[in-house]
Amino acid sequence: MSRAAPGSVLEIFRVFNRLALQGFGGVLPVARHVLVDEEGWLDADDFVEMLAIAQVMPGPNVVNLALMVGHRHFGLRGALGALGGMMLMPALLVIGLAVLYGRLASHPIAVNAVRGMAAVSAGLITSTGLKMVPTLFRSPMGRSLALGLAVATALGMLWLHLPLLVVVLVIGGLGWALAWRGTST
């Protein structure tokens, strides 16, 4: 299956800028929709693979993902275009909103608005996670092991309260080894 490709670095900048401006409470749900469903620059499996790499790299996941997508299509120029699109307008908006919030932080309406946005963000992240579940069943390590690692990760983070670094190194390392073994046999 051939994927669509951006026509220019300016298009990469434009799409990532639009994506960043839509992502209140987190860009990840919007990123998957835009990159996979709307633009077709990635398929669902590519998105999950690139996101997995982006999550173990230092820095914000979606920024790392943007850099990889931009680089895939136009090298360093594409990576810089994607980074600029992700950061320019959101940075200006955040600075403006921080100044405004600094003046309104103790007002009850502002406090309740932030609480409401937190609930929406949690819902968006959960829905994106659920959309990514079907890729578990195409994992080279097999359905059972992939699902087991997903459950172990959730239990480690939510129930045992393990540090993220421990989860990434132990469960992520195990997942990498099992996937590598599954593709080399």
N, C-alpha and C positions, 0 to 999 in steps of 0.2 A: 504494500500500500504506500503510495507516495503522499508525503505530507506537504502542506502548503508552506511557503517560506516568505518571510518579509521581503519587500521589494527594495528597502533602503534602510540605512541607519536612522534616518529621520522617522520612518515608520516604526522602527523598534522603539525609539524615544517616545513617539506619540502613544503607542499601545501601552507601554509601561507607565507612562504618565497618567493615562486614563485609568489603568488598573490601580495605581497607587491612590488616586483620588476617589476611587469607589470603595476602598478597603477600610472603612471605619471599623475599629475594633480588631483588625487583622486582615491582611491582604490575601492570605492563603486561600480562603474559599473563592475569592474573586479570581485569583491567579489561575487556579485550576480551570474554572469556567472559561476564562478568556483564552488561555493558551491552548486548551484541549478542545473545547466545544465551539468557541467563536472563531478564533484565528486558525486553528488546526496546525499550529507550529509544532505541537507535541501530541503524541497519542497518550492514552491513559497510562500505559506501562512506562513510557519515557518520562512522564511527569513524576510518577512514583520513584523511579530510579534516580532522577535528578534531584528530587526533593530529599531522598535519603542521603545523597552526597552533601547537599546543602546543609542538612541538619548536623552533620558531624564536622563541618567546617566552622571556624570562628566567624562570628557576625550573624546578622539577622538572616533567617532561612530564606525569605523571599528575595532579599537583595542578592544573596548568593545564587539563587535560582535565576534571577534576572541576568546576572553576570554570565552564567553558563549558557543561557539561551542566546544572549547577544553575541557571545564569543563563538558559538556554534555556527552562526550565520555570517558574521562579518569580522571575526577575529577581535583584536583589541578595540577597534573602532566600534563594533557592535556592543561589546561589553561596556564600554564607556557610555554609549548611547542609552543602553538599558539602565545603567546606574544613574545617569542624569535624569531619565524619565521617572525612575522610582523615587528620587530624592529631592529634586528641585522644588516643585510646588508643595509637596507635603511638608518640607522643612519650613518654608515660608508660612504655611498655614499653622503649623505647630507653634512656631514662635509667636504668631499673633494670638492664637488661642491660649497659650501659656500666660501671656500678659493679661488677657481678659479673665482667665480662670483665677489668676492671682488676686484679682479684685473681687471675684464672686465666690471664692472657695467655701466660705462659711454660710452662704445663703442656702436655705433648705431646698429650694428648687434646683440649684446646681448640684447639690449632694444627691438628690433623688435622680436627676438626669444621668449622673455618672453611674449610679447603681443600675439603672435601666439599660444603659449601654453595655455594662458588664454582662448582663444576662443575654443580650443579643449576641455579643461576641462569643460566649460559650456555645450558644446554639449554632453559630456559623462554623466554628471549629469542629463541633461534633458532626455536623452534616457533611463536612468535607472528609472527615475520617471515615464515615460510613460509605461515601462514594468511592473511597479508595479500597475498601474491603475486597471487591472482586479481583483485584490484582493479586491478592494473597493466594488465590486458587490457581494462579498461573506461575507461581514461584518455582524455581528449579529445585528447591528442597522438598517440594510436595506440600499438599494442603495441610496435612496434620501438623507437621513441624512449623510451617508458617503461622498457622493459627495458634499453635502452642506458644510460639515466641511473642506473638501479639498479646496474648493473654498474660504471659509472664511479664511483659513490659508494663501492661496496665496495672497488674497486681504490685509489681515492684515500685511503681511510682505512686499509685493511689493508696494502697493498703500498707505497704512496708515503708513508704516514704524514703526510698533510697535516693541518694543524690543522682542527679542527671548524669554526671560523669561516670558513675558506677554502672548505671543502666546501659549507657552507650558502650562502655568498654566491655562489660561482661556479656550482656544479652546481644548487643550489636555485634560484638566480635564472634559470638557463637553463631549468630545468624549469617554473618559473612562466611564463616568456615563451612557451615552446612550448605549454603547456596553454592559455594565454590566446589564443594564435593559433589553436589547434585549436577553441576554442569560439566564436571570433568569425568564423570563415569559414563 
